Amino acid sequence: MIALTVLMTVSAVSVSAQTGKDRRKSFKSWDNYEITTEKVGVDGTKFVKVWGFGKTADQAVMNAKENAVHACIFRGLPGSATAMSTPPICPNPDVLAANEDYFQNFFAAGGPYLAYVNMTTDGVPSGTDKRKVKGGYKVGIYVQVMYDNLKRKLEADGIARKLSSGF
């Protein structure tokens, strides 16, 4: 009986173990970022605080901008005391894989996604919004995302379905 219990425990531990490569891949995935909705902005915008990672603080700021736009498109924005939650523009999880080339170009360095981001944090953040972490920096910035314009662009490009297109 004791031998059976030990065997089951050992096999369960070995099955759930992750390699270092798997942990790094998970850490760098699109799903690994923090975002909070601060308030609904004016004229179809969303005001959020988003975190990004990078080898330099400037790279972390750029990553945070990508994360803000990515959240609007694929994850949606969480609710807060000052704003209701916002559903993703593309709620279908297959949209990213089906339009991989489009999104590779869209999120490329200096890509079109930047047209939908207004920085509200001047320069690289400091204090608690800039943290030195293993491999670089983690920064939190305040961003205004042009949500309605982004949605119209994705609809015009055939990526997102228009509400008027039916179900």
SVG drawing of the C-alpha trace seen along z (x, -y; Angstrom):
<svg xmlns="http://www.w3.org/2000/svg" viewBox="-28 -63 47 65">
<polyline fill="none" stroke="black" stroke-width="0.4" points="0.0,0.0 2.8,-2.4 4.7,-1.5 1.7,-2.2 1.2,-5.6 4.9,-6.5 4.7,-5.3 1.6,-7.4 3.1,-10.5 6.3,-10.2 4.5,-9.7 2.2,-12.7 5.2,-15.0 7.1,-13.8 4.1,-14.3 3.5,-17.9 7.2,-19.1 8.0,-21.8 11.3,-22.3 13.0,-25.7 12.3,-26.3 8.5,-25.7 8.6,-28.2 10.4,-30.8 7.9,-30.3 5.0,-30.7 6.6,-33.8 7.0,-35.5 3.5,-34.5 0.8,-37.0 -1.2,-35.9 1.4,-36.9 0.8,-40.6 -1.0,-42.7 -3.6,-45.3 -6.1,-47.3 -8.8,-49.6 -8.5,-53.0 -11.5,-54.7 -13.4,-55.0 -11.8,-57.8 -13.5,-60.3 -14.7,-59.6 -14.3,-55.8 -11.0,-55.5 -10.0,-53.3 -7.6,-54.5 -5.5,-51.6 -2.5,-50.9 -0.4,-48.1 2.8,-46.4 5.6,-45.3 8.9,-43.5 12.1,-44.2 15.9,-44.1 15.9,-47.9 13.3,-50.2 12.5,-51.6 11.9,-48.0 9.6,-47.4 7.6,-50.5 7.2,-49.3 6.1,-45.9 3.5,-47.5 2.0,-49.4 1.8,-46.1 0.1,-44.5 -2.5,-47.3 -3.5,-46.9 -3.4,-43.1 -5.7,-43.1 -8.2,-45.2 -8.2,-42.8 -8.0,-39.4 -8.4,-39.5 -10.8,-42.3 -10.3,-44.8 -11.1,-44.0 -13.6,-46.1 -12.8,-48.3 -14.5,-50.6 -14.5,-53.4 -15.2,-51.4 -17.1,-48.3 -15.3,-45.5 -14.9,-45.6 -15.1,-42.5 -12.4,-41.7 -12.8,-43.0 -12.0,-39.5 -13.5,-37.0 -12.8,-34.0 -9.5,-32.5 -8.8,-31.2 -8.6,-34.7 -4.9,-35.1 -3.8,-31.8 -6.0,-32.3 -4.5,-35.8 -1.0,-35.2 0.7,-37.2 -1.6,-40.2 -0.9,-40.3 2.9,-39.8 2.9,-42.9 0.5,-44.7 2.6,-44.2 6.0,-44.5 8.4,-47.1 7.0,-50.5 4.0,-48.7 0.4,-50.0 -0.7,-49.1 1.1,-52.3 -1.5,-54.4 -4.0,-53.3 -1.9,-54.1 -1.6,-57.5 1.0,-57.6 -0.1,-59.4 3.1,-58.6 5.9,-61.0 9.1,-59.1 10.2,-56.0 8.4,-55.5 10.2,-55.7 9.6,-54.6 7.3,-51.6 6.3,-51.7 9.9,-50.8 11.3,-47.6 14.6,-45.8 13.9,-42.1 16.0,-39.2 16.9,-39.8 15.8,-43.5 13.0,-45.7 9.3,-45.5 7.5,-48.9 3.9,-50.0 2.6,-52.8 -0.7,-54.6 -2.0,-54.4 -5.0,-55.7 -6.1,-53.2 -8.2,-54.4 -10.5,-51.5 -13.3,-52.4 -10.8,-53.4 -9.0,-50.0 -12.2,-48.1 -13.2,-49.9 -9.8,-49.2 -10.0,-45.5 -13.6,-45.3 -12.5,-47.1 -9.7,-44.7 -12.0,-41.7 -10.4,-40.5 -13.2,-41.4 -16.9,-40.9 -19.1,-43.9 -21.9,-43.9 -24.3,-44.5 -23.1,-41.3 -25.3,-39.1 -24.5,-36.0"/>
</svg>
